[in-house]
Amino acid sequence: MHHECVVVPGFGAFMLNHESARYDAKTQRFLPPSRTLGFNPEVRHNDALLLGSISRREGVSIESARMTLDASIASLRGQLQHCGEVAMGHLGVFTSGVNPESPVFNPSDDSLAVRRFEGLQPLEIVPLDYEEKVETATDDDATVNNEPVVIPFPLKIVASIVAVIVGLGILYSTTSLVSGPRVNFASLDTGISSRIERVIDSTVSVSREILLNIAMPPAQNDEPVADSRVAESEPLGRYILVVGSFPTEKAARSHIAQCKDEAMEIIEMDGNYRVYVASASDINEAQSLAASLSESYPSVWVCRR
C-alpha cells in the first residue's frame, strides 16, 4: 500500500506499475489512470524493507524477523510443491511454473493495492464532424462578387493626409518641445520623464531637483538560503535508495531533522514525499548500494523513478 516495490528475499519482488491517463484513438475514449500488480522472481536481493516492517510490527529484532521470514518462505515453497498453488491474501495466487524457482503469479483485480483509482470511468467522446455547406450562387451574384473594388484617387489622397495628421499627432503628444534642461527621474514605473519646478521666492525663479529611487540589494542576513538539492551537480539516477515515505513534506523534513543526517534528501512521487540517501543509474548498482547501506539504514529499499 505504501511502496511500489516490495522484495521477498530469496523468492521475488512484488511491483506496482502505474499508467497515466491517456486517450485511446481507436475507441475514442479518455481512459483514467490505473495501477497493475506484477511479480518478478529474478529480483531477490534483501533490501531490508520487509524485514524492517516485520520487526516493527512484531516488536522483535531484525535477526528474529529474518528467521520468521525464512520460515514463511520455506512454508510457501512447500505448499507450491505439494498443492500447486498458494493464495497470497487478496494480492493474487501463485501457481507452480516450469521452473520451481520461478512461480507464476496471477494478480487479483480486487486487491487494495491496485484500487487507488477505483471509481474513475472511461470518458467517451463524440468527435466533431465538420460538414462543408456549399451554397449555389446565381450568375448575377458571381458577376458581382468577381468585380474588383476600385478606390477613387481623391479618396486615396484624403486617406494619406489623415494618416499623416494622425502620425504627427502621436509624435507631438509623446515629444516635449519645451526648451531648456529636462530633469529625468529614475523610477520603476513606465520611465516617462517629467519636470518639477519649484518657486523658492521672488528672487529665485526656478530650482530643479532630481529624485532617485534606487532599489538596494537585500542585506546579507536576509539573503535567501539556497536549497541544497538545487546546488547538486550530480543528476539524480533512475533508481533511488529510499529510507522513508511520508504523506506530507513537513513530516518528511521532521524525520530528517530527527535523524540529523545530511545525506537524506526529499523527492515527491505519486503524492508521497520519499526520503532517500543515494541514487543509482541501473538496478545492479542500486542493489549493491542497498546492501552496503542496510546496516546504517535497516529500512532502505530500492525505488524506480
C-alpha positions in Angstrom: 0.0 0.0 0.0 2.9 2.4 0.6 5.7 1.2 -1.7 5.9 0.4 -5.5 8.4 -2.5 -4.9 8.4 -5.0 -2.0 11.1 -7.7 -2.2 10.7 -11.0 -0.5 14.4 -12.0 -0.1 15.3 -15.2 -1.9 11.8 -15.5 -3.5 11.0 -12.5 -5.7 9.6 -9.0 -5.7 6.0 -7.6 -5.9 5.9 -4.5 -8.2 3.3 -1.9 -8.9 3.1 -0.4 -12.4 1.4 3.0 -12.8 -0.1 4.0 -16.1 -1.2 7.7 -16.5 -4.4 8.8 -18.0 -4.4 8.6 -21.8 -6.5 8.9 -24.9 -7.3 5.8 -27.0 -7.8 6.9 -30.5 -9.2 3.6 -31.6 -12.1 3.5 -29.2 -12.3 7.4 -29.0 -12.2 7.4 -25.2 -10.2 9.1 -22.5 -9.0 6.3 -20.1 -8.4 7.0 -16.4 -5.1 6.3 -14.7 -4.6 2.7 -13.5 -2.3 0.5 -11.5 -1.3 -3.1 -12.0 0.4 -5.5 -9.7 3.2 -7.8 -11.0 5.8 -10.2 -9.7 9.4 -10.6 -10.7 11.1 -13.8 -9.5 14.5 -12.5 -10.6 14.6 -9.7 -8.0 15.6 -11.5 -4.8 18.1 -9.2 -3.0 17.4 -8.3 0.6 16.7 -4.6 0.7 15.6 -4.9 4.4 12.3 -3.2 3.7 10.2 -6.3 4.6 12.5 -7.2 7.5 12.1 -3.8 8.9 8.3 -4.0 8.6 8.1 -7.4 10.4 10.5 -6.1 13.1 8.3 -3.0 13.8 5.0 -4.9 13.7 6.1 -7.8 15.9 8.3 -5.8 18.1 11.3 -8.1 17.6 14.9 -7.7 16.4 16.0 -7.8 12.8 17.6 -11.2 13.3 14.3 -12.6 14.7 12.4 -11.1 11.8 14.8 -12.7 9.4 14.2 -16.1 11.0 10.4 -15.6 10.8 10.6 -14.6 7.1 12.9 -17.5 6.2 10.4 -20.0 7.8 7.5 -18.4 5.9 9.3 -18.6 2.6 10.1 -22.2 3.2 6.5 -23.0 4.0 5.3 -21.1 0.9 7.6 -23.2 -1.4 6.5 -26.4 0.3 2.8 -25.5 -0.4 3.6 -24.7 -4.0 5.4 -28.1 -4.4 2.6 -30.2 -2.9 -0.6 -28.2 -3.8 0.5 -26.5 -7.0 -0.9 -23.1 -6.0 -0.9 -20.8 -3.0 -3.1 -17.7 -2.4 -1.3 -14.6 -1.1 -4.2 -13.0 0.7 -6.0 -10.5 -1.6 -3.0 -9.9 -3.8 -3.3 -12.9 -6.0 -2.5 -16.6 -6.4 0.9 -18.3 -7.0 1.0 -21.4 -9.2 4.0 -23.6 -9.8 5.6 -23.0 -13.1 8.0 -24.9 -15.3 10.9 -23.9 -13.1 10.4 -24.3 -9.3 12.4 -21.2 -8.7 10.1 -19.1 -10.9 6.5 -19.5 -9.8 3.7 -17.9 -11.8 1.8 -15.0 -10.2 -1.8 -14.2 -11.2 -2.8 -10.8 -9.6 -6.3 -10.2 -8.3 -8.3 -7.3 -9.7 -9.9 -6.8 -6.3 -6.7 -6.0 -4.5 -6.5 -2.8 -2.4 -3.0 -2.2 -3.8 -4.5 -1.5 -7.3 -7.7 0.1 -6.3 -6.4 3.6 -5.8 -8.2 4.9 -8.9 -11.4 2.8 -8.4 -14.5 4.7 -9.5 -12.9 6.5 -12.3 -14.7 5.5 -15.5 -13.5 6.0 -19.2 -14.9 9.1 -20.8 -16.5 8.5 -24.2 -16.4 11.4 -26.6 -18.0 12.1 -29.9 -15.6 13.7 -32.5 -16.8 16.8 -34.2 -17.9 16.3 -37.8 -17.4 19.4 -39.9 -19.7 19.5 -43.0 -18.9 21.9 -45.7 -22.0 23.6 -46.9 -21.7 25.0 -50.4 -24.3 27.5 -51.4 -25.2 27.7 -55.1 -24.8 31.3 -56.3 -26.6 32.7 -59.3 -24.8 34.1 -62.3 -25.6 37.7 -61.3 -24.1 37.1 -57.8 -21.0 35.5 -59.3 -20.6 38.5 -61.6 -20.9 40.9 -58.7 -18.5 39.0 -56.4 -15.8 38.8 -59.1 -15.8 42.6 -59.8 -12.7 44.3 -58.3 -13.3 47.1 -55.8 -11.9 50.4 -57.2 -10.9 53.1 -54.8 -11.2 56.6 -56.3 -7.9 58.6 -56.4 -9.2 61.6 -54.4 -10.2 59.2 -51.6 -6.6 57.8 -51.6 -5.2 61.4 -51.1 -7.6 62.1 -48.3 -6.7 58.8 -46.6 -3.0 59.7 -46.9 -3.5 63.1 -45.4 -5.4 61.6 -42.5 -2.7 59.1 -41.9 0.0 61.9 -41.8 -2.1 64.0 -39.4 -2.6 61.1 -37.0 1.2 60.3 -37.2 2.1 63.9 -36.4 -0.4 64.0 -33.5 1.2 60.9 -32.0 4.7 62.3 -32.5 3.9 65.7 -30.8 1.9 64.1 -28.0 4.9 62.0 -27.0 7.7 64.5 -27.6 8.4 67.5 -25.4 9.2 70.7 -27.3 9.8 72.9 -24.3 13.3 74.5 -24.4 15.6 74.3 -21.5 17.1 71.5 -19.5 14.9 68.5 -18.7 15.0 66.5 -15.5 14.6 62.7 -15.7 13.6 60.9 -12.5 14.8 57.3 -12.0 11.9 55.1 -11.0 10.4 51.7 -11.5 7.2 52.8 -13.5 6.8 53.5 -17.2 10.0 55.5 -17.4 8.3 58.6 -18.8 10.4 61.7 -17.8 8.8 64.6 -16.0 9.9 68.1 -14.8 9.4 69.6 -11.3 9.7 73.3 -11.0 9.7 74.8 -7.5 9.5 78.5 -6.9 11.6 79.3 -3.8 10.9 83.0 -3.6 10.5 86.1 -5.7 14.3 86.4 -6.2 14.9 82.8 -7.1 12.8 81.9 -10.0 13.1 78.1 -10.5 15.1 75.2 -9.0 15.1 71.6 -10.2 15.6 68.5 -8.1 16.5 65.0 -9.2 14.8 62.2 -7.2 16.5 58.8 -7.4 14.5 55.7 -6.4 17.3 53.1 -6.3 16.5 49.5 -5.3 19.1 48.4 -2.9 20.2 44.7 -2.7 19.0 42.8 0.3 21.1 42.7 3.4 23.5 39.8 3.9 21.4 38.4 6.7 18.2 38.5 4.5 19.7 36.6 1.6 17.5 33.6 0.7 19.0 30.3 1.6 19.6 28.2 -1.5 18.1 24.7 -1.5 20.8 22.1 -1.2 19.1 20.0 -3.8 19.4 22.8 -6.4 23.1 23.1 -5.8 23.7 19.4 -6.5 25.9 18.9 -9.5 25.3 15.2 -10.0 22.0 14.3 -11.7 19.6 12.0 -9.9 19.8 8.4 -11.1 16.9 6.2 -12.3 16.9 4.3 -9.0 16.9 5.9 -5.5 17.6 4.3 -2.1 14.6 5.2 0.0 14.6 5.1 3.8 11.1 6.5 4.4 7.9 7.6 2.8 5.6 10.3 4.2 2.2 11.8 3.2 3.4 15.4 3.6 6.7 17.3 3.1 6.5 18.6 6.6 6.6 15.1 8.0 9.5 14.1 5.8 11.5 17.1 6.9 10.7 16.4 10.5 12.0 12.9 10.0 15.3 14.3 8.6 15.6 16.7 11.5 15.2 13.9 14.0 17.8 11.7 12.2 20.2 14.6 11.8 21.6 13.0 8.6 22.9 15.4 5.9 22.8 12.7 3.3 19.0 12.5 3.3 17.0 14.3 0.6 13.3 14.5 -0.3 11.6 13.7 -3.6 7.9 13.8 -4.4 6.5 10.7 -6.1 2.8 9.8 -6.6 1.6 12.2 -3.9 4.1 10.9 -1.3 7.3 12.5 -0.1 10.1 10.0 0.0 13.3 10.4 1.9 16.3 8.9 0.1 20.0 8.7 0.8 21.5 7.8 -2.6 20.7 7.2 -6.2 21.9 4.9 -9.0 21.7 4.7 -12.8 20.9 0.9 -13.0 19.4 -1.8 -10.8 22.7 -3.6 -10.2 24.3 -0.5 -8.8 21.2 0.2 -6.7 21.2 -3.3 -5.3 24.8 -3.0 -4.4 24.2 0.3 -2.7 21.2 -1.1 -0.8 23.4 -4.0 0.5 26.1 -1.6 1.7 23.6 0.8 3.4 21.5 -1.8 5.0 23.5 -1.7 8.3 23.2 2.1 8.6 19.6 2.2 7.2 17.8 -1.0 8.1 14.6 0.1 6.2 16.4 1.2 3.0 14.8 0.0 -0.3 15.2 0.5 -4.0 12.6 2.6 -5.8 12.5 3.2 -9.5 11.6 6.8 -10.5 
